[in-house]
Amino acid sequence: MNSKINKLIEKYDIDLTNLVILTEAASGPYALNPFIALAANAKKVICKTTHSHFAKAENVIADTIELAKKFQFEDRIFVKDNLDDLDYSSADIITNSGHLRPITKDQINLLKSTAVIPLMWETWEFHDGYLDIAACKQNEILVMGTNESHPPCDMRNYGAAFGLKLLFEAGLEIAGNKIILLGSTDTLCSPIKRAIENLGGEVIWFSSLFPSLGGNHYSKLKSYIIENAAQIDGILFAEHLFPEEIMSNAFGVSFWELYDLNPNIKIAISCGNINIDSLVNSKLHYYPRKIESFGYMTYQSYHLGALPVMDLFAAGLKVGEAMARARLAGHDIRESAICAMQNSPAQDFEGELSWI
């Protein structure tokens, strides 16, 4: 068995004995995720895969089966490109993974009453395209996130590392650079800011929240850029919460105006609402070249390698285990949510979606 898998099972103390897991089979850094569940003694792991721009479904199926034979798990893993009703109704834990999305009302209606859905990431990242949360509430299917900001699941170092890697790949030296950081989430932006400063860069952090994050509100962005454009080396977009386009007349300057002020500014994009046409036509250097729409990460931790992906997935499995054990023990939704938070890195929703 892969040594990283064994370390992660030990790190989170995962035991999926007698539990059926419905998850995805995927390629690259995601290829080993189902085998964490199998190595944690899951009764059965059902994997859904589809065609993607990363790999064809038939190739993912063949590669996953080959790995299953190598690890001697072929009798407990089932890889499909089309799930049936039994796949949903037999599952104890359904991971909110890419190839399973969206998890629809019809699919949720098939789930057993004790089934649970770990999001596999923090709840603030949730949006309606992932699953029908109203149907989960109606059917009392417990859905919780994974707290990525505290041990044992502390993803902030990975966030710092991929932020630095993104900046390097965008052509910035970091040391001696003046970099504008745009983002409204502490989990992502704080470690990136510290990492840049530790390497000798200067960071000016703007966010939609003031004064709690960054110290500078987006309303000040335009005047700052106009006054300091000549000294700015790069702008890093790491905005996952604020839905409006930041580089506009309302908050900043257009990419064309930015080019006129300083054509040497480099643009690095992790996430955010980007006017892609404006950026492409502005002649500014930007990276990555393919930009995802708002709500999705353009550049994320899997660009570092498999371990960050596996680490977060393992933590999500622990959240699923804690939720499922509580539901199977007869606890109601609220009690189960509390149990999960006490026994795993589970994270509740806020506001009207909260279980507690």
N, C-alpha and C positions, 0 to 999 in steps of 0.2 A: 504493500500500500504506500502511496505517496506520503512522505514524511510530513509535509505541510498539513495534510488532512489529519493525520494523527495528532499533531500539535494543536490544531484548532479544536478538535473534539475534546482534548484534555483542557484546553484553555476555557471553554465554555461549559464543560461537563455535560455534554449532550448525550442523551439516552433516548432513542426513538423506538425502543422495544414495543412491538405489537401495534405500531402506528403506520398507517398508509400515507405516503407523501405524494402529492400531485405537484409537479414542478415543470421546469423546462429542460430540454437538452439544447445546448448551443455550442458555439465554436470558440476558439481562441481562449481568452482568459476565463471564460464561463464554462469550459468543457468539463471541469472536474467537480462542479457544484453538486450534481446528483450523487456523486460518490461520497461526499461528506455525509449525506443522509444514510447511505448504505453502510458506510463504515461505523455509523452511530447506531447500527442494528435495527434500522427501519424494517418493518415486515415486508413492505413492497414500495418501490418507487416507480411511479408512472410519469413519463416525461413527454411533454408536447414539444414538437419543433415545427417550424415553418421556414419557407424560403426567406432569406434576408439578403441585404447587400454584402453581408459578411460571408455567407455560405449557403449552398443549396441544402434543402431538407434531407435529401437522400444521402448526401455526404455526411451530414451531422449524425444521422441514424447509423450509418456504417461505422463512423469513428467512435460513437458512444458504445456500440455493441462490441467493438474491438477492445476498448478500454475495460468494459465489463468482463470480458473473457480474461484479460490480463490480470485484473484484480480479483477474479473468481467470484463475481457477483451476477453472472448472467441469469441465474435462476430467480432473482428478485428485482430485476429492472425491466421495464417495458417502455419502448420508445416508439412514439406514434406521431404521424402528421395530422391525425384527425381523431379527437377524443369522442367516446360515446357516453351515454348517460351513466353507465355503471362506473366509469372512471371518476366522474364527479361524485356520485352517491356513495362510493366506497372510501373516499378520501377523508382522513382525519385532519391533515394540514394541507392547505392549498397556498403555495407561495405566489405572491403577486409579481411574478417574473414576466419578462417581456413577451415571450411567445404565448403566454396564457392570456394576455390582455387583448381586449377588455374582458373582464369577468362580468358577464351580463346577468340581468335579472333572471332569465330563463335558466342559466347555469346555477345561479345561487339557489333557485327553487329546488334544484336537484340534490343539494347538499344535505347530509344528515344534520340533525339538530345540534350535535356537539362539534361539528366541524368548525375550524378556525382559519383565519387568513392573516398571516403576518405580512406586513408590507415590505419587509426586508430593507427599509430605510426610514428616515424620520418622517413624522406625520405632516410637517409643514410642506413636504414635497408632493403631497397627494393632490391629484386633480381628477375630475370626473371621468376622464378618458381611461383611467386605470381599472376601475370597477364600480359597480352600482352600489354605493354605500347606503342609499335609502333602502334597497332590497335587503342588504345585510342587517340593517336596523330592524326592518319589519320581520325578518325571519330569525332574529336574534343570533346571527352569525358574528362572532366576535372578531373584530379587525383591529390590530394594533401595530404601531410602528416599532422601530428599533432605535434606541437612544445611542447615537454615534459619538456623544461628547463626553462620556465618562467610562472609566475602566469597568469591566474588561473590554468593552467595545468602544475604544477611543480612536476614531478615524481621523482625528485632527492632524496627526503627523503625516498620514497619507495625503490629506488635503494640502498641507504645506509643500510636500514633495511634488505633487502633480502641478501645483501652482508655479513652482520654480521651473519645472520641466517645460511647462507651457511657455513661460517667458523666454527661456533659452531657445526653444524651437521657433519662437517668433522673432529671434534675432537680437534679443536684448542681453547685455552683459550682466545686468542686475547691480553688481558692484559699481558705485558711482552714478547709477541711473536715478532719475526722478520719474516715478511711476504713479499714475493716478489709478486708484483701485475703486471700482464701482460695484457696490453690493450691499444688501440689507440683511444678511444672515451672519451671525457671529460665528457659527460652527465652521463655515467655509472661509470667511474673510479674515478673521483674527489670526489663525495660524499662517495664512499666506502673508499677511502684513509682517508678522514677527519674522518669518523666514527671510523675506526680502531685506528687512532691516539687519538681520544677523549676518547677511552677506554684504553689507555695506551700501545697500540701496536706500533711497528716500521714498517713503510712501505717503501720499495724500489720499485719504479714504473718504469717499462721499457715499452717502446712503439716503434712503427715503425716510429714515428714522433719525430724529434729532432730539435731545443730545445723546441718546443711548448708544448709538453706534457711529463709529468713524469720526465724529466731531464736526463733520461738514455735511450739510443737507444739500440735496440736488439743486435746490434753488440758488445755491452759490456757485454751481459748477461753471456756468457760462462766463461769469466775470473772472473766475480764477483762470480758466483756460485762455481767455483773451489777454489777460495781464501777464501770464507766465508761459505762453506757448513756446517761446524760444528755448526755454529750459526743460521742457517736458520731453522725455525719451519714449515713454510708452503709456498706453492705457489698457488696463486689464478689466474686462467685463466679467463679473462674477455675481450677477444679479438674478436670483432665482425666485424672488418674492414680488418685487415691484413690476407690475405688468406693462407699464407705459414705456414707450420708446424714450430712452434717456437722452441720446444725442439728437436733440431737436431744438427748435427755437425756444421751447418752453423751459428746458433745463440746461442744455449745452449749446454747442454749435454743430451745424451739419458737418458730415465728413468732408464735403467739398470745402467748407469754410476752414475746417481744421487743416486740410492740405495747404490752403493758401497761407495760413498762419505759420505752419511748420511742416513741410512735406516729409520730414524725416521721422515723424512720430510713428511708432509701430503699434499696431492694434492686436491684442491677444484676447481670445474669446473662450471663456469656459461656459458661460450661459448669460442670457439676457435677451431683451427685446431689441433686435438689431434691424435697422433698415438695410437689408442686404443689398438691394440695388444701389442705394446711395453709397454704401461702403465699396462695393465692387467698382463703381464708376469713378470713385474719388481719386484713384491712383495711389492711395495710401497702402503701405504694406500691412497685410493682416494674416493671421494664422489662428486656427486651421482654415483651409480653403472652403470646406463644406460646413455650413453653419446651420444648426438645428433651430426650429421655431421656439418661441418662448415657452418655458415650462419643461424643456428637455435640455439635457447637458450636451453641449458641443464637445467639450473636452473634460474628461473625468478620470477617476483613479485607475481605471483599467489600462490607461495609457502607460502606467508604471509597470504593469505585469499582472499576473494572476493573483498574487497574494492579497492585495486589497479587496478584490472581488470575492475571493473565497472567505476572507475574514468576515466581511459584512454578511455574506450569505450564511455562514455558520452561526453568527449572532442571531440572525433572523430565524434560523431553525430552532435555536434555543428559546426564542420568544414563542414560536409556534408550539414547541413542546410544552412550555409552561402553561400556555392558554389551553391546549388540548387536554392536558392532564387534569386541569381544574374543571373543565366542562364535563369530562368523562367521570369525574368524581361526584358530579351532581350539583356543583356550584352554579348559581345563577350568573347572568352576564356581568353584573357589577362585581360580585365576589370573585369571579374568574379574572377580571381585569386587575383587581387588586393583587390577587395571587401571582399573576404574571409579572407585575411590576416588582413584587417582592422577591421573585425567584428567577428573574431573567432581565436582560436589558430592555424590557418592554417599555414603550412610550405611548401614553394615551393621546387622543386628540384633544384639542381645546374647544371651548364654546359648546355649541349645540351638538357636535359630533362626539363629545366626551362620553365615555362609558361610566365614569365615576362622578 
